[in-house]
């Protein structure tokens, strides 16, 4: 049994920590905290909760992921991937239902880590990851279009197609000032890196390169909206304060009331949150490893993510995971230990306590612009297009996951996507297994180079003997193929011995054993003896455990074809 694995990187790095490293981590943490601020507010509002809940999530989860995590540079917090599922849970179960689902997801994540499932989760097919990520990106863009353009709509339909129909019908109600703020924010964020790359920023203004475009857009557009309202009488630009009441008071921990009916109803979305959180956090940690030349502990990271998702909802937060963009920002600014992540959480805490009331002046259109840029980054359209050039099975999984994410929800998309991937994988595995009949003699050139076959005359198949060869795993996906070949092929007439070569069968499952048993019983009724050839130790152990060797006879399970042919001559 595998041992329990929980080795936080913080404990390892502190053993050789230096003052120089702290100064680097301090600067990286401050910058990441500034970068995380607008994203936390935007993710919170887009998820259907108040802006401070997004920041609380970034503080609590960011701190715990850095303290307990298996990656040195991972930054935890709310991410765009959770927006759609959080919004759906709140619509159906309310915020208390979201709290319970997040707590359950935390438990699932801890179980994933304890059961050493970290490496397995990495093997979720890439088309599924790209499919639901692109679907989430399109859905986020859809949900933000109303605020981005300032559409005058009483409510927005939850269905994707109905939403766009409603948008088209409401395009005549676009508020030009809100649209200018929203589209201006998109342009400013997109062009900020190019703007700061000019020679103007080479010396005195080089510090501005460190500031994220999203923060610059929020500052510029907030000031512009205030000036327009104060001096031009433009009051149609909706702000956070118009929609939410802002609070900078730290909430007390509260445990929600649990009922079995509610827990049962939330199992599926909770598992979706856990799987999505696991995929995104491990993907982020893997990407970070490639940049800093390190190796994270997947199972420790999952346990840390689980603890973070247990703590966050107790303080009014939402689901959290590792954030690739913030993690890369941390790395690019010199962060190399979990201390940078801790500093990032403390920076957000200070902003929350002393500057949070100022958030009420931020235009909703500006936050929508921030999320539009986030959705573009998430879309992975280049990866999407590249997968379309792959085999049809990958394309099918990609489109199914993408369309289900957009039209239905992420829970259905992940479940169906995984089922499709498993079915297509089984089909591919079955296609790798083939069954052929060998007539007259066996060609030595086709045998293994290290296998001594002896003289060619010893490889001649005697009259009255049929030789079949199974190439590949003999499992339920390939069982029918064997039966079809057995029925279709033959040398005419009824043989006295059937040799089944299994030298290229790495494993056999219960269906394979069932088919072999049926073949053996059918052959015995017809007076035909079955002989197995080239059975490896693993397959022999399975056959012995199922007592198949008692049915066919242990003398008729041979290690290679020479012995099997000699046995066949004895039986003749």
N, C-alpha and C positions, 0 to 999 in steps of 0.2 A: 504494500500500500504506500502511495506517495505521501511524503511529509508535507505538513502545513507550510505554506510559503508566504511570508509577510515580512519584507525587508525594505522599509521606507528609505529612500535615497537620502533624505535629510540627515539621518543618523550616520550614513557613510561619509557624506561630504564634510560634515562638521569636524571629523577627525583630523582633517588636514586643511581646515579653513584658514584663510589669511585676511589681513586687513585690506590688501590690494584687491582681493576678490570681492570683499564686501562693498568697496566703493563702486566697483563695476556692477554688482548685483543691485545696489541701491539706485543707481542711475537707470538701469534697465527696468527695475520695478516701478519707478516713478513714471517712466514713459508708458509702460504697459497699462498702468492704472489710468492714465489720461486717455489712452486709446480705448480702454474698456468702458469708460464712462458713457459716451454716447451710444455705444452698442448695447450696453445693459439697459439703458432707458428705452431704446427703440425696441429691443426684444421683449421687454416687459409689456409695453403698450400693445405691440402687435400680437402678443399671446393672449390678450384679453384681460390683463391685470394692470394694476397701477404702476407707474414708473419706478417708485421706490422699491417695489418687490423685485424688479430686475436687478437693481443695485445691491439689495440685500443678498440675493442669490450669488452675485459675483463676489461679495465679501465673504460670506460663510463658506460657499463651495470652493472659492479660490484659495482660501486659507487652508482648508482641510486637505484639498488635493495636493497642495505644495508640502504640507507637513507630513502626510501619510503616503504620498504617491510613490510609484515605482519608476518615475521619470524625473530626471534632474531639472528639466526645463519646462515641464507641462504647466500650462495656465488653464485653470478650470473656471467655469462660469456658464451663464445661459448662452445658447447658440441658436442660430437661425433654424437648424434642423428640427428643433422642438416646437417651433411656433405653431405649426398646423395641428399637431397632436394635442398640445396644451389647449389651444382654442377649442378644439372639438370636445375635449373632456369637460371643460368649463361649461360649454353650451349644454351638455347632456347631464352632467352630475353636479355642476356648480364648483366653486373654488374649493369647498371642503372635499369633494370627490377627487379633485386634482391633488390635494394634499395627501389623501390616502393612497392614490395611485403612485405618487412619487415615493412615499414611504415604502410601498410594496416593491417598487422598482429598485430602491436602495437595498432591500433584502435580497432580491434576485441577483443584483450585481455582486454582493458579498458572497453569495452562494457560487456564482460563476468563478470568482477568484479562489475560494476555498477548494472547489472541485477541479481546479487547474484547467479551466476551460478557456483561458486567455489565448492560448495558441490556436485552439480550434476556431474561435470567433474570427481570427484573421483569415480563415479560409472561406469565408462567405464569398460567393462568386462576385467578381468585379462588376459584371453587368447589372447585378441587383443594386450594388452600392451606387453606381452611376445613375441607374434608373430612378431610384427613389430620391437621390440628391437633386437630380435635374427636375423631378416632379415637384419637390418641395420648393425649389427656386422659382418655378413658374407660378406656384400657388402663392408664395410670398409676394411676388410682383403683382399678382391679381388682387390680393387683399389690400395692397397699398395704393392702388390706382386712384381710389376715391379721394384719399387725402392728398396724394401727389398733385392732382389736378383741381382739388377743391370742388368736387362734384356735389351738388345740392341734392342729397338723397336721404330720405328718412331712415332707411335701413338697406343693408346689402344682403342679398340672398346667400345662403351657405353653399349652394351648388355651383360648381365652376362654370358650367355653360349658362345657367340662369344669371349668374353674376355678370358675365360679359354682355348678355342680352340687355340687362338692366343698365349697364354702363353706356352701351350704344344709345339707348333711349334717353339717357340723361346727359349726353355730351353737350347739349345746348345750355346746360346749367353750370358749365365750367366757370369758376371764379378766376379771372385773369391774374389777379395779384397772388393768390395761393399757387396757381400754376407756375407763375414766374419764380416764386420762392422754391417750389419743389424741383422744377427743372433746372433752376440755377444752382441748387444744391448738388444735383447729380453732376452737372458740368464742372462745378468747382472741385468736387471730390475726385472726379476722373482726371482732371487736368492738373491738380495740385502737385503730384510727383514730377510732372514735366516742368511745371512752373518753378519749383524749387531746384531743378537741375540747371537753371540758367546761371551764368557767371555772376549775376547779382548776389547770389547766395554763397559765393565761394568763401567769403571771409566773415564780415560782420554779422550777416543774417543767416549764417550756417545753422544756428540753433533751430531755425524754423523747419529745417528738413526733418527734425525729429518729431514734429507735431503731425498727427494724422489729419488727412484731409477732411474726415468726418467732423472732427472737433473744430477745425477752421470754418467749415460750412455752417455749423451750428452757431458759432460766435457771430459770423458775418450776417447770416440771415436773421438771427434774433435781434441784433442791433438794427438791421434794415427794417424789420417789421415794427419795432418800437418807434423808429423815426417816422415811418409812414403813418403810423397811428397817431403820433403826437403832432406832426406838422402838416400832414396831408389829409388827415381825417379818414384814412383807410382802416376800417374796422372789420373787414371781412376775412382777414387772415386768422384762422383759428389757431389757438395755442394750447399747450398742455394744460395750462391753468383754466382754460374754458371748458375742458372736458373732465379734468381730475382735480381733486384737492390734494395738494402736495404736503407731505409730512416728513420731518427729519428726525422723528423720535424712533429710537430703536425698539422694536416690538419684543415683548416677553415671549418665551417659549410656550407653546400651547400644543397639547396632544389632542387630535380630533377624536370624536366619538366613533367607535368602530362597530359595524354590524355585519353579520355574515352575508346578508343579501347584497349590501353595497360592495363588500370585498369580492364576492363572486362575480359581480358585474364588471369589476375593474381589473380582473386578472389579465384579460387580453391587452388593454391599453398599457397596463403596468409592464407586461413582458415586452411590449413594443418599445416603451421608454428605456427599459433595461438593455435590450438588444441594440437599439440605436445609440444609446450612450456608450455601450461597450465598443461598438464599431468605431464611432467617431473618436473616442479617447485613445484607443489603441492605434488607429490610423494616424492620429496626430503625433503620438509618441514615436511611432515608427518613422514618420517623416523627420521628426526632430533628431532621432538617432542618426539618420543618414547625414544630417548637416553637421552635428557636433562630434560624430565618430564615437558614439556611446551605444550602450545597449540597455534598454529599460526592462523592468520585471513586469510582464503582462499581468500576472495574477495579483501582485501587490497593487498595481494600478487599478485593477477592477475593484479590489477591496476598498481602496481609497475613494473611488468614485461612488461606491455603495454607501460608505459612511457620509460622504458629502450630500448624497441625495436623501439620507435619513435626517440629517441636520437641517438642511435648507428649508424644507416645508414646515418644520417646527417653529421657525422664525418668520413664517409668511412667505418664504421663497418658492421658486419653481424649479423644475428639473434642470440639472446642470451636467456638463461633460467637459472633456478636454476641447479647447478651442484652437484650431490649427492657426488661424490668422494671428491671434494674440500670442500663441506659443512662438511663432516665427518672429513676431515683433520682439519678443523677449530675447531670442537667440541673436537676432540682428543687432541688438543694442548691447550685447555683451553678457547677458544673463547666462550663467553656467551652473547654478545651483538652485535648489528650491527656495533659498533665501529671497531671490528676486520675486518669486510668486507670492511669498509672504508680504514683501514690501508693497506689491501691487494691491493686495487686499487691504492693507493698512491705509494706503493712499485713497482708495475708494471709500473707506470708512471715514476719513477726515473730510472728504468732499461731501459725503452724505450728511455728516453732522453740521457742517458750517456753510455749505454752499447749495444744499438741496433746494431751498425755497426759490432760488433763481431759475430753476428748471421750468417753472410755470410760464415763463416768457418764451420758451422755445416753440416755434411754429410747428404744427403737426405736419405740414407739407415738407418741412426740412427733414424731420425724422423719416417720413416716407421716402425722401430722396436717399437718405442713408441706407435704408433697407433695400431700395432698388439696386444700389451698388452691391450690397451684400448678396442679393439674389443673383446678380450677374456673376459674381465670383463663385457662388455655389453651383451655378448651372453646369459647369464643366462641359460646355458645348463642344469643345475640341475632342474630349474623351468620348462624348456621345457619338460624334461623327466617325471617329476612328473605330468604335465598336461595330458600327453599321457595316464595316468592311469585313468583319469577322464571320465565322460560320453562322448559318441560319439559326442554330440553337441559341447562340449568344444574343443574336438580334431579337429573337422571340422573347427571351427573358427580359431584355432591356425594355422593349416596348410594353410588355405586359406590366412590368413594375412601374414604369413611367406613367402609363395611362391610368392604372388603378390608383396611383398616388394622387393624380390630378382629379380624376372623376369621382373616386370614392374617398378613401383616406389611407393614411400611412400604414395602419394596422393591417388592413386587407392586402395592401400592396406587398408588404414584407412577407406575410403568410403565404400568399399565392405565388409570389416570386420565388420563395424558397422551395415550394412544392414543385414548381416548373423546373427549377434548376436541378432538383433531385431526380425528377423523372427523366430529364434530358441526360443527366449524368449516367443514370442506369441504362438508358438506351445506348449511350456511347460505350459503356463498359460491355454491354451485350454485343455490340458490333465488333469489339476487339476480340471476342471469342468466336472461333470458327471450328467446325467439325468436318473432317475429311476422311474419306475411305482410302486405304492403301491396298493396291492390288498387286499380285505377282511377287514383287520384291521391294525392299526398302533401299533407297539410294544413300550410300554412305556419305556423299557430299553434303547431304542435308542434315547430318547428325552433328552433335556437339564435337568440337575439335579435341576435347579432353576425354572423349568417351571411346574406349577401345571396342570396336564392333566385331573384330575378327574377320574371317574370310567372307567374301561376298556370298558364297553358297550358304553360309549360315543365316543370311538375311532373306533367303527365298521363303516366301510364305507358302506353307504346304497346302495342298488341295483340302478343302473342307474347313479352312480357317478364314475368318474375316478379321481384318485389322482396321480399327477406327482410331483416329487421333483427335483429342480435344486440345486446342491451343487457346489458352487464356483462362481466366477465373471461371469456375463452374458454379454459378449462382443462379438465383431464380430468374434473372433476366436472360440467361443463356440456356436454360433447361429445355424450353420448347424447341429451340434450334436443334438440339441434339436428337430429340425425338423425331423431328421432321427428317433429318438426315438419315437416321436409322431406318425410317420407313421408306424413304425415296431411293436410297443407294443400296447396292448389294451386287453380288456377282452371279446372281441367278442360282436358284436351288437353295436348299436349307443347309447352312454350315453346321459343323459339329462343335466348333469352338469360336467364340468371339473374343478377340483381344482388344481391350480399350486402353490405348496409350494415354497416359496422364502426366508425362514428364514436364509439360509446359503448363500445368494447372497449379497456380500458386496457392489457391485455397478453394474449398468447397463448402457450400452452406446446406441448410436442411433441405431445400428444394433439389439441389444437386444429388444429395443422398437419396431423396425420395425417387428421383428419376432412375438412378442407378439400381435401387432396390426393385422398382417395377420392371426394369430391363432384365434383371437377374431372375426374378420370379417368372416372367414371361418366357425367358429363354429356357429355364428349367422345365416348364410345362411342355416346351417343344423339343426337349432333349438336347439342348445346347448349353455348353458350359461357358461361363464368362470368366475371363482372365484379365486382371488389371496389370498394366506395365508402367514402370517409371514413376511410381507413387512416392512423392517426397514425404519426409517425416511428419510435417504438419498435417498433411492430408491423411496420412496413415493414422495419426492420433485421432482425428475426427471420425474416421471410419471405424476405428476400434471402439470409440466411445458410443457410437450409435449401433454397435454390434453388427455392422455390415460384414465384417470379416468372418463372423460365424456363419452368415448366410452364403457367402461366396466361397468360403474356405480359405484359411490363412495361406495354404500352399499356392493358391491362385492369385495372390497379390505379390507381384514380382518387382524387383528393383530396377531392371532394365529389359530391353526388348529381346536380347539373346536368351535370357532365362525364361521369358514369357513364351518365346517360340519353342524352346526345348520342352516346356511344360505342355504346350499345345500338342507336340508330337507324342508325348506320353499319353495324353488323353485320347488321341486318335487311335 
